[in-house]
Amino acid sequence: METSTDLTQATDNPLEKQVFESKYISRDLSWLQFNYRVLDQSRHMDRTIFDRLKFLAITASNLDEFCTIRLGSLYNYLDYGKERFDYSGMREIPFRQYLLGEIQKFTADQHENFTKRLSPFFEKNNFKIASYQSLPTEDKSRVDQYFQRTIYPMLTPMLFDNYHTFPVLKNNRLLFGVVTKAPQDVNHQLRVSFIQVPSNLPRFFEILSVDNFLSFVPIEEIIRYNIHNLFRNIEINSVNLFRINRNGDFTLEESEDIESNFLEELRRKLQTRRSGRVVRLEIEENPDPWLIRLLKIQWDLDDLNIFKFPADGLLDYSGLNQITGHNEFKAKRLSLPPQVKPVSFPELGTRDLFEVLKERDILMHHPYNSMEPVLELLEKAADDPYVLSIKITIYRLAKGESRVSAALLKAAENGKHVSVLFEVKARFDEENNLREAKKLQQAGCFVIYGISSLKTHTKLLLIVRNEPNRVYRYVHLSSGNYNETTSRFYTDIGLLSTNETYGNDVSEFFNVITGHSHPTTYKNLITSPRDMRNQLMYLVRNEADNARQGKSSGIIIKLNSLQDNDFINSLYDASNAGVTIKLIVRGMCCLRPGRKGLSENIEVISIVGEYLEHSRIYYFHNMGAPKVYIGSADAMVRSFDRRIESLFLLESDMLRKQAMNILRYNLKDNVNSYTMQEDGKYVIKEQNGEPPFNIHKEFYNVTKEIIQDVKLFD
């Protein structure tokens, strides 16, 4: 990772100076720093080559989404002449120049990492990415047969000239631009035909040798060397491989008729995502100049939008997933350790969950603890004759056969009242959520398709059970999605409880989001867009007041992203009051730490490793009587103003200490941690003679004894 520099001294670039002098860090530039930390994982020599390639693939898909949404959002201002000020203070035009320049640097690092640090290890691990030309004659014949029988029938050249309109080329798809000239054309006029590489075929054709060595031949190379079959009696001037990112950022207009107009508009907007303006063009080096000029004019691009990849690189590293997930290499990949039982539920698998929850709350820390208790509770509730109703919010489900969706369908079939708030605006899951929501609605579930212009991001489950002696409410509150697939790779925290306070709060909250209720107060919930920003800032101010009075104080916050100006300013004020503030921010962080007179008492670390850190924990020292909140919300403008979010206070002393221990371990980690510098760059956290402490391993060993006397501040 890059080390920090004093940009006021180190550069004459006025844009870099402006970026550094602002008291906030650009959201987009901070996100790029996060992707650098992910890329850094692919450099770790203690990982297998397959795990290192996995992280490179992640950076590629991350960057696609960033360009589609964040760069796309910037072009919404540029294309329509609207003013935009970045957190750095830059206007939209200079910021575009600076941001695209930084993305260019990042992609250069990706390619260098692939060609110099990863490719040399391929053959040592019994595989290679083989060019068509390097294949022996026999293998070339096999590849050519694959082209003729499988690929060729799927290819459709789309001509663009004076008689044919420019085709709508698909987003994130490998494409060929073939420049041709008809021999009979006396004017020697150039034409271009576009070919979309089929996305439903494997990225690589696999050749397994007798000694079990695997050669992966890129599909684009197979097409390139057989492309003459599509242009008979036509002179081919050049064949150019490229790929595009389109603007996929859109907003939905509010509508009174949610059931028809809103869903129809969502479907229409999803179509525009497929034809939005091009914001990035990736193309192989030394492309045809005539084609480049044509694409620049057609898509209103300049050189900053054009990203050239080297001949020994690969276009779209996300395609490496075919290699990293190959069964042949299963034994060589990192295997996940067996999950352990929750500290507060050691009897997992031996006692009835309904009965245990009447005795105590259960805090689960995924993926170290399995999501099985949540799934078991939902599946038991679907069949249980005493269960009257199930209410749940869904943001993202497991793709394919979701156990959550199956349980809700069964509950509805068994005559129970099932209410599902399905957030159909969950980015890139819109179409999957629409399909699942329709399926549940047809089965008799009461389905709410989101709340007007707000996204429902909170994660809540309420089960009402009419037992012989009384009615119990079983609740689940969490930072993570009801997705059994990602629960094995994302770190999240969830609470199962029959506590009446939680039951009342969650019941009221469902009445708000599914009906027309406006409760005056919640006891243990902080919600948005109602009052989350104000309540969190009140808790920060309380720590600042305590510090000014010479009382003990402290703040520790773990979250994905920190971006809201008002909340950042409250942290700056608390720092100046003498509050020690420790922030564990996985992704973007717009707060600038360690600046004299602004944030001297604020430390920011980021943990990036084998698991995606997804938990949100807010800890306030409160003079030794800590308040600890857990939930779905980051400290972002969208979380406070444009999303339905919730944070819940941990009542139980034991569970509060569990959460505090999670924070303690995060701060102790010296294997996956990066320290943020004042200039927004990150450096690897030094071990300073301490033994390695890797939280992605240590959390499997947590016991009740370890968390008995957890203290974060004296």
C-alpha positions in Angstrom: 0.0 0.0 0.0 1.1 3.6 -0.5 2.4 5.5 2.4 1.3 8.9 3.5 2.9 12.1 2.0 2.4 15.8 2.8 0.9 16.8 -0.4 1.2 20.5 0.4 5.0 20.0 0.1 5.2 17.0 -2.3 3.3 18.3 -5.3 2.6 21.3 -7.4 -0.6 19.8 -8.8 -3.3 22.3 -7.7 -6.0 19.5 -7.8 -4.0 17.3 -5.4 -3.5 20.3 -3.1 -7.2 21.0 -3.1 -8.0 17.3 -2.4 -5.6 17.4 0.6 -6.5 20.7 2.1 -10.2 19.9 2.4 -11.3 18.8 5.9 -13.3 16.0 4.2 -12.0 13.2 2.0 -13.7 12.6 -1.3 -16.2 9.7 -1.2 -15.1 8.4 -4.6 -11.4 8.7 -4.0 -11.8 7.0 -0.6 -13.6 4.1 -2.3 -10.7 3.7 -4.7 -8.4 3.4 -1.7 -10.6 0.6 -0.5 -10.3 -1.2 -3.8 -6.5 -0.8 -3.5 -6.7 -2.7 -0.1 -8.7 -5.5 -1.8 -6.1 -5.6 -4.6 -3.4 -5.8 -1.9 -4.9 -9.1 -0.7 -3.9 -10.6 -4.1 -0.3 -9.8 -3.3 -0.2 -11.9 -0.1 2.3 -14.7 -0.7 0.8 -16.8 2.2 -2.3 -17.3 0.1 -2.7 -19.8 -2.6 -2.6 -18.5 -6.2 -6.3 -19.3 -6.5 -7.2 -17.1 -3.5 -5.0 -14.4 -4.8 -6.7 -14.5 -8.2 -10.1 -14.4 -6.4 -9.2 -11.0 -4.8 -8.1 -9.7 -8.2 -11.4 -10.8 -9.6 -13.2 -9.0 -6.8 -11.4 -5.7 -7.6 -12.6 -6.0 -11.2 -16.3 -6.5 -10.3 -16.0 -3.8 -7.6 -14.7 -1.4 -10.2 -17.4 -2.3 -12.7 -20.0 -1.4 -10.1 -18.2 1.8 -9.1 -18.0 3.0 -12.7 -21.6 2.0 -13.4 -23.0 3.8 -10.3 -20.5 6.4 -8.9 -19.0 7.5 -12.2 -22.4 7.2 -13.8 -23.8 9.5 -11.1 -21.1 12.1 -11.9 -22.1 12.0 -15.5 -25.7 12.7 -14.5 -24.4 16.1 -13.5 -22.0 16.6 -16.4 -24.5 15.6 -19.1 -27.3 17.8 -17.9 -25.2 20.8 -16.9 -26.0 20.5 -13.1 -23.6 21.8 -10.4 -21.9 19.3 -8.2 -19.3 19.9 -5.5 -17.2 16.9 -4.4 -16.3 16.6 -0.7 -12.8 17.7 -1.8 -14.4 21.0 -2.9 -13.8 20.3 -6.6 -16.5 21.1 -9.2 -17.8 18.4 -11.5 -15.4 19.0 -14.5 -12.1 19.1 -12.7 -13.2 16.2 -10.5 -14.0 14.1 -13.5 -10.5 14.7 -14.8 -8.9 13.8 -11.4 -11.1 10.8 -10.7 -10.6 9.2 -14.1 -6.9 9.8 -13.8 -6.9 7.9 -10.5 -9.0 5.1 -12.0 -6.4 4.8 -14.8 -3.6 4.4 -12.2 -5.6 1.7 -10.4 -6.2 -0.3 -13.6 -2.5 -0.1 -14.4 -1.8 -1.6 -11.0 -4.3 -4.4 -11.6 -2.6 -5.3 -14.9 0.9 -5.1 -13.4 -0.2 -7.3 -10.6 -1.7 -9.9 -12.9 1.2 -10.0 -15.4 4.2 -9.8 -12.9 3.0 -11.2 -9.6 0.3 -13.7 -10.5 0.9 -15.2 -14.0 4.4 -16.5 -13.1 2.8 -18.9 -10.6 0.2 -20.4 -12.9 2.3 -23.3 -14.3 3.7 -24.2 -10.9 0.1 -24.8 -9.9 -0.7 -27.0 -12.9 -2.6 -24.6 -15.1 -2.0 -21.7 -17.5 -4.1 -19.3 -19.5 -3.1 -20.3 -23.1 -3.2 -18.2 -26.2 -4.7 -19.8 -29.3 -1.4 -19.5 -31.1 0.5 -21.4 -28.4 -1.6 -24.5 -28.7 -0.3 -27.6 -30.4 -2.1 -28.6 -33.7 -4.3 -31.2 -32.1 -5.6 -28.8 -29.4 -6.2 -26.1 -32.0 -8.3 -28.6 -33.9 -10.4 -29.2 -30.8 -10.8 -25.5 -30.2 -11.8 -24.9 -33.8 -14.5 -27.6 -33.5 -15.8 -26.0 -30.3 -16.0 -22.7 -32.2 -17.9 -24.2 -35.2 -20.3 -26.3 -33.2 -21.0 -24.0 -30.2 -19.8 -20.5 -30.5 -20.3 -19.7 -34.2 -24.0 -20.3 -34.3 -24.4 -17.8 -31.4 -22.5 -14.9 -33.0 -24.3 -12.1 -34.7 -22.2 -9.4 -36.5 -24.0 -6.0 -36.2 -22.9 -3.7 -39.1 -22.8 0.1 -38.6 -22.7 2.3 -41.7 -24.8 4.8 -43.6 -27.6 2.3 -43.9 -27.5 0.7 -40.4 -28.0 2.4 -37.1 -25.4 2.1 -34.3 -26.3 -1.0 -32.3 -27.0 -0.9 -28.5 -24.0 -2.8 -27.1 -24.4 -4.5 -23.8 -22.9 -3.4 -20.5 -20.0 -5.3 -19.0 -19.9 -7.7 -22.0 -16.8 -8.7 -24.1 -17.2 -7.1 -27.5 -15.4 -7.1 -30.8 -15.2 -4.1 -33.2 -14.2 -5.5 -36.6 -13.2 -2.9 -39.1 -13.7 -4.1 -42.7 -13.6 -3.0 -46.3 -15.4 -4.6 -49.2 -13.1 -5.4 -52.1 -15.7 -4.2 -54.7 -16.0 -0.8 -52.9 -14.2 1.6 -55.3 -14.2 4.3 -52.5 -12.5 1.9 -50.1 -15.0 3.0 -47.4 -14.4 1.5 -44.0 -17.2 -0.1 -42.1 -17.4 -1.6 -38.6 -19.3 -4.6 -37.4 -19.8 -5.3 -33.7 -19.9 -8.8 -32.2 -21.0 -9.5 -28.7 -19.3 -12.5 -27.1 -21.9 -14.8 -25.6 -22.2 -14.3 -21.9 -23.9 -17.7 -21.3 -20.8 -19.6 -22.4 -17.7 -20.3 -20.2 -15.1 -17.6 -20.4 -12.4 -20.2 -21.0 -12.3 -23.4 -23.1 -10.7 -26.0 -20.9 -8.1 -28.5 -22.1 -7.0 -31.2 -19.7 -3.8 -33.0 -20.6 -2.9 -36.6 -19.8 -0.8 -35.4 -16.8 -3.8 -33.4 -15.4 -2.4 -30.0 -16.5 -5.2 -27.6 -17.4 -5.0 -25.1 -20.2 -7.6 -22.3 -20.2 -8.1 -20.8 -23.6 -10.0 -17.4 -23.5 -13.2 -17.5 -25.5 -12.3 -14.1 -27.1 -9.1 -15.6 -28.4 -11.0 -18.5 -30.0 -13.3 -16.0 -31.7 -10.5 -13.8 -32.8 -8.7 -16.6 -34.7 -11.9 -17.8 -36.3 -13.5 -14.5 -37.0 -12.8 -14.7 -40.7 -15.7 -17.2 -40.8 -18.1 -14.4 -40.2 -16.7 -12.1 -43.0 -16.4 -14.2 -46.1 -15.1 -12.3 -49.2 -14.6 -9.2 -47.0 -11.2 -7.6 -46.2 -10.7 -7.4 -42.4 -8.6 -4.3 -41.5 -8.5 -4.8 -37.8 -10.1 -6.8 -34.9 -10.5 -4.9 -31.7 -11.5 -6.4 -28.3 -13.2 -4.0 -26.0 -15.7 -3.7 -23.2 -17.9 -0.8 -21.8 -19.4 0.4 -18.5 -22.7 2.3 -18.9 -24.3 4.7 -16.5 -26.6 2.6 -14.3 -27.4 5.2 -11.6 -31.0 6.1 -11.6 -33.7 7.4 -9.2 -37.3 6.5 -9.1 -40.1 9.0 -9.1 -42.6 8.7 -6.2 -46.1 7.5 -7.2 -49.3 7.1 -5.4 -50.1 3.9 -7.2 -47.3 1.7 -5.9 -48.8 -1.4 -7.2 -48.7 -0.5 -10.9 -46.9 2.8 -11.7 -44.0 2.3 -9.3 -43.2 -1.3 -10.5 -43.6 -0.3 -14.1 -41.2 2.6 -13.7 -38.7 0.3 -12.0 -38.8 -2.1 -14.9 -38.4 0.8 -17.3 -35.4 2.2 -15.4 -33.8 -1.2 -15.4 -34.1 -1.2 -19.2 -32.3 2.3 -19.3 -29.5 0.8 -17.2 -28.8 -1.5 -20.2 -28.7 1.5 -22.6 -27.3 4.3 -20.4 -24.5 6.5 -21.6 -21.0 4.9 -21.8 -18.7 6.2 -19.0 -15.7 3.8 -19.5 -14.3 2.0 -22.5 -11.7 -0.7 -22.0 -9.9 -1.7 -25.1 -6.8 -3.6 -26.0 -3.6 -1.6 -26.6 -2.9 -0.2 -30.1 -6.5 -0.2 -31.2 -7.6 0.8 -34.7 -7.5 4.7 -34.7 -10.4 4.9 -37.0 -12.6 2.8 -34.6 -11.4 4.8 -31.6 -12.5 8.1 -33.3 -15.8 6.6 -34.2 -16.5 5.4 -30.6 -15.4 8.7 -29.1 -17.9 10.6 -31.3 -20.7 8.0 -30.9 -20.4 7.9 -27.1 -19.1 11.4 -26.4 -15.8 10.2 -24.8 -12.3 11.5 -24.6 -8.9 9.9 -23.8 -9.6 9.9 -20.0 -12.6 7.5 -20.6 -10.5 5.1 -22.6 -8.6 2.4 -20.7 -6.1 0.3 -22.6 -5.1 -3.1 -21.3 -1.7 -4.7 -22.3 -1.3 -7.7 -24.7 -0.2 -9.9 -21.8 -3.1 -8.9 -19.6 -6.7 -10.0 -19.6 -9.8 -8.0 -20.3 -12.3 -8.3 -17.4 -10.5 -10.1 -14.5 -13.8 -11.1 -13.0 -13.8 -14.0 -15.6 -11.0 -15.5 -13.5 -13.8 -17.0 -11.2 -14.0 -19.9 -13.6 -10.4 -20.8 -12.7 -10.6 -20.0 -8.9 -13.7 -22.1 -8.5 -12.7 -25.0 -10.6 -13.2 -28.4 -9.0 -9.7 -29.5 -10.1 -8.2 -27.0 -7.7 -10.6 -27.5 -4.8 -8.0 -29.1 -2.5 -5.6 -26.1 -3.2 -8.1 -23.4 -2.2 -8.5 -22.1 1.3 -11.1 -24.2 3.1 -13.5 -22.5 5.5 -13.2 -23.8 9.1 -16.2 -25.4 10.8 -18.6 -22.9 12.4 -18.8 -22.8 16.2 -21.7 -22.5 18.5 -22.8 -19.0 19.7 -21.4 -18.2 23.2 -24.9 -17.5 24.4 -26.3 -20.7 22.8 -23.9 -23.6 23.5 -26.9 -26.1 23.3 -27.3 -25.4 19.6 -28.8 -28.4 17.9 -29.8 -30.1 21.2 -32.7 -27.9 22.5 -35.9 -26.5 21.0 -35.1 -22.9 19.9 -38.6 -21.6 20.9 -37.9 -22.8 24.5 -34.4 -21.4 24.7 -35.5 -18.0 23.5 -38.0 -17.8 26.4 -35.0 -18.1 28.7 -32.5 -15.7 27.2 -31.4 -13.7 24.2 -29.0 -15.1 21.7 -26.3 -13.0 19.9 -24.8 -14.5 16.8 -21.6 -13.4 15.1 -21.5 -14.7 11.5 -19.8 -16.4 9.8 -18.1 -17.8 12.9 -21.6 -18.8 14.1 -23.9 -20.4 11.6 -27.0 -18.7 10.4 -28.8 -22.0 11.0 -30.7 -20.9 14.1 -32.4 -18.1 12.1 -33.3 -20.4 9.3 -34.4 -23.1 11.8 -36.6 -20.6 13.6 -38.2 -19.5 10.3 -38.7 -23.0 9.0 -40.2 -24.2 12.3 -42.5 -21.2 12.4 -43.8 -22.1 8.9 -45.0 -25.5 10.1 -45.8 -24.7 13.8 -49.5 -24.8 14.5 -49.2 -22.2 17.3 -47.6 -19.6 15.0 -50.1 -17.0 13.9 -48.0 -14.6 11.7 -44.6 -13.9 10.3 -43.3 -10.4 9.3 -40.0 -9.9 7.6 -38.0 -7.3 5.7 -35.9 -8.6 2.7 -33.2 -6.7 1.0 -31.1 -9.5 -0.7 -31.9 -13.2 -0.8 -29.7 -16.1 -1.8 -29.8 -16.7 -5.5 -31.5 -19.9 -6.7 -33.3 -21.9 -4.0 -33.5 -19.6 -1.0 -34.5 -21.3 2.3 -36.0 -18.0 3.5 -38.2 -17.7 0.5 -39.2 -21.4 0.7 -40.1 -21.1 4.4 -42.3 -18.0 3.8 -44.1 -19.8 0.9 -44.8 -22.8 3.2 -46.0 -20.6 6.0 -48.5 -18.9 3.6 -49.6 -22.3 2.3 -50.2 -23.4 5.9 -52.6 -20.5 6.4 -50.4 -18.2 8.4 -50.4 -14.5 7.9 -47.2 -13.6 6.2 -46.1 -10.0 5.6 -43.0 -9.4 3.5 -41.5 -6.0 2.8 -39.5 -6.8 -0.3 -37.0 -4.0 -1.2 -37.2 -4.2 -5.0 -34.8 -1.3 -5.3 -31.8 -3.2 -3.9 -29.2 -2.3 -6.4 -28.4 -5.1 -8.9 -30.9 -7.4 -7.2 -33.9 -5.6 -8.5 -35.0 -8.2 -11.0 -34.4 -11.2 -8.7 -36.3 -9.5 -5.9 -39.2 -8.7 -8.3 -39.4 -12.3 -9.3 -39.3 -13.6 -5.7 -41.8 -11.0 -4.5 -44.3 -11.9 -7.2 -43.9 -15.6 -6.3 -44.7 -14.9 -2.6 -47.6 -12.6 -3.5 -49.2 -15.3 -5.7 -48.9 -17.8 -2.8 -51.0 -15.5 -0.6 -48.3 -13.4 1.2 -49.0 -9.7 1.9 -46.1 -8.2 -0.1 -45.1 -4.5 0.1 -42.8 -3.4 -2.7 -40.7 -0.9 -0.8 -41.7 2.4 0.6 -42.0 5.1 -2.1 -38.6 6.9 -2.6 -37.0 5.2 0.5 -35.0 2.0 0.4 -35.8 -0.4 3.2 -32.4 -1.6 4.3 -33.2 -2.7 7.9 -33.1 -6.4 8.7 -36.0 -7.5 10.9 -38.0 -10.6 11.5 -41.1 -10.9 13.8 -42.9 -14.2 14.6 -46.0 -14.2 16.6 -46.8 -17.5 18.4 -50.0 -18.1 20.4 -48.8 -20.6 23.1 -51.1 -22.2 25.7 -50.1 -19.7 28.5 -49.6 -16.5 26.5 -48.6 -15.0 23.1 -44.9 -14.7 22.5 -43.1 -12.5 20.0 -39.9 -14.0 18.6 -37.8 -11.3 17.0 -34.5 -11.3 15.0 -32.6 -8.0 14.5 -29.5 -8.0 12.4 -26.8 -6.2 10.4 -26.9 -8.8 7.6 -29.3 -9.9 4.9 -31.5 -13.0 5.1 -29.1 -14.7 2.7 -27.7 -18.1 3.7 -25.0 -17.9 1.0 -23.3 -14.6 1.9 -23.6 -15.5 5.7 -20.6 -17.7 5.2 -18.4 -14.9 3.8 -19.8 -11.7 5.4 -19.2 -10.8 9.0 -22.5 -9.8 10.6 -24.2 -9.7 14.0 -27.8 -10.8 14.7 -29.9 -11.0 17.8 -32.7 -13.5 18.6 -35.0 -12.5 21.4 -38.4 -12.8 23.0 -37.7 -9.6 25.1 -40.9 -7.7 25.4 -39.1 -4.3 24.8 -37.7 -5.6 21.5 -41.1 -7.1 20.6 -42.9 -3.9 21.2 -40.4 -1.8 19.2 -40.3 -4.2 16.3 -44.1 -4.5 16.2 -44.4 -0.8 16.1 -41.8 -0.5 13.5 -43.6 -3.0 11.2 -46.8 -1.0 11.7 -44.9 2.1 10.5 -43.4 0.5 7.3 -46.4 -1.6 6.3 -49.2 0.7 7.5 -49.7 4.3 8.5 -48.5 4.5 12.1 -46.2 7.1 13.7 -45.2 6.0 17.1 -43.8 8.8 19.4 -40.9 6.8 20.8 -39.1 3.5 20.7 -37.3 2.2 23.7 -34.4 0.4 22.2 -34.6 1.3 18.5 -33.0 4.2 16.7 -34.5 4.5 13.2 -34.1 6.5 10.0 -35.1 8.5 8.2 -36.9 9.7 11.3 -34.2 10.6 13.9 -31.1 8.4 13.5 -28.7 11.2 12.7 -29.9 13.3 15.6 -29.8 10.5 18.1 -26.3 9.4 17.1 -25.1 13.0 17.2 -26.6 13.4 20.7 -24.7 10.3 21.9 -21.5 11.8 20.4 -22.2 15.2 22.1 -22.7 13.4 25.4 -19.2 12.0 25.2 -17.9 15.4 24.3 -19.6 17.0 27.3 -18.2 14.3 29.6 -14.7 14.9 28.3 -15.0 18.7 28.8 -16.1 18.0 32.4 -13.1 15.8 33.0 -15.1 12.6 33.1 -14.2 9.4 31.3 -15.3 9.2 27.7 -14.7 7.3 24.5 -16.3 6.3 21.2 -15.7 3.2 19.1 -17.6 2.7 15.9 -17.4 -0.2 13.4 -19.2 0.2 10.1 -18.9 -0.1 6.3 -18.9 3.5 5.3 -18.6 7.0 7.0 -19.7 9.8 4.8 -22.4 12.1 6.5 -21.0 15.6 7.0 -23.0 16.4 10.0 -22.0 13.3 11.8 -18.4 13.7 10.8 -18.5 17.3 12.2 -19.8 16.0 15.5 -16.9 13.6 15.7 -14.5 16.4 15.0 -16.0 18.4 17.8 -15.8 15.5 20.2 -12.1 15.0 19.2 -11.4 18.6 20.0 -13.1 18.1 23.4 -10.6 15.4 24.2 -12.7 12.3 23.4 -10.6 9.3 22.2 -12.4 8.1 19.0 -11.5 4.8 17.3 -13.2 4.1 14.0 -13.2 0.8 12.2 -14.4 1.6 8.7 -14.1 -1.1 6.0 -14.8 0.9 2.9 -15.1 4.6 2.2 -14.3 7.1 5.0 -14.8 10.8 4.3 -13.5 11.8 7.7 -9.8 13.0 7.8 -8.0 11.6 10.8 -5.0 12.9 12.7 -5.2 16.6 11.5 -4.0 19.1 14.1 -6.8 21.2 15.5 -9.4 19.0 13.8 -9.1 15.3 14.4 -6.0 14.7 16.5 -7.8 12.2 18.8 -9.4 10.2 15.9 -7.8 6.9 14.7 -9.2 5.1 11.6 -8.4 1.6 10.7 -9.8 -0.6 7.9 -10.0 -4.4 8.0 -9.9 -6.2 4.7 -9.2 -9.9 4.6 -10.7 -13.3 4.0 -14.2 -12.2 5.1 -16.2 -9.1 4.0 -16.6 -7.0 7.2 -20.3 -6.1 7.2 -21.1 -5.6 10.9 -22.2 -2.2 12.3 -21.5 -1.5 16.0 -21.8 1.9 17.7 -20.1 2.0 21.2 -20.4 5.0 23.5 -18.5 4.8 26.8 -21.2 6.8 28.8 -19.0 7.2 31.9 -18.4 3.4 32.3 -22.1 2.4 31.7 -21.6 1.7 27.9 -24.3 2.1 25.4 -23.9 -0.4 22.5 -26.0 -0.3 19.3 -26.0 -2.8 16.5 -27.9 -2.8 13.3 -28.1 -2.2 9.6 -27.0 1.5 9.2 -23.8 3.1 8.1 -23.1 6.8 8.8 -24.1 8.0 5.4 -26.5 10.6 4.0 -28.4 7.9 2.2 -28.6 5.8 5.5 -29.9 8.8 7.5 -32.2 10.4 4.9 -33.1 8.0 2.1 -33.3 4.6 3.8 -35.4 2.9 6.4 -32.7 1.7 8.8 -32.6 0.6 12.4 -30.0 0.3 15.2 -30.9 -1.5 18.4 -29.6 -1.1 21.9 -28.2 -4.2 23.6 -29.9 -4.6 27.0 -28.2 -7.7 28.3 -24.8 -7.1 30.0 -23.5 -10.4 28.6 -24.5 -9.6 25.0 -23.1 -6.1 25.4 -19.8 -7.5 26.4 -19.9 -9.9 23.4 -20.2 -6.9 21.1 -17.5 -5.0 23.0 -15.2 -8.0 22.6 -15.8 -7.9 18.8 -14.6 -4.3 18.8 -11.7 -5.2 21.0 -10.6 -8.0 18.7 -11.0 -5.6 15.7 -8.7 -3.1 17.3 -6.2 -5.8 18.2 -6.0 -7.3 14.7 -2.6 -6.8 13.1 -2.9 -9.1 10.1 -5.8 -7.7 8.1 -5.7 -4.1 9.3 -4.7 -0.9 7.6 -4.3 2.5 9.2 -5.7 5.5 7.5 -3.3 8.5 7.1 -4.2 12.2 7.1 -3.9 12.3 3.3 -6.5 9.5 2.9 -4.0 6.9 2.0 -3.6 3.7 4.0 -0.6 1.8 5.4 -0.5 -1.7 6.6 -0.7 -1.8 10.4 2.6 -2.7 11.9 2.9 -5.7 14.3 5.6 -4.0 16.3 7.0 -7.2 17.8 3.5 -8.5 18.7 2.5 -12.0 17.7 0.1 -12.1 14.7 -3.6 -11.6 15.6 -5.9 -12.5 12.8 -9.6 -11.9 13.8 -10.8 -14.1 10.9 -9.2 -16.9 12.8 -9.4 -15.7 16.4 -13.2 -15.3 16.5 -13.6 -19.1 16.1 -12.0 -19.5 19.5 -14.1 -17.0 21.5 -15.5 -18.5 24.8 -17.7 -17.1 27.5 -14.6 -16.7 29.8 -12.9 -14.4 27.2 -15.7 -11.9 27.3 -16.4 -11.8 31.1 -14.5 -8.6 31.9 -14.2 -6.8 28.6 -13.3 -3.1 29.0 -12.6 -0.7 26.1 -11.8 2.4 28.1 -10.8 2.8 31.7 
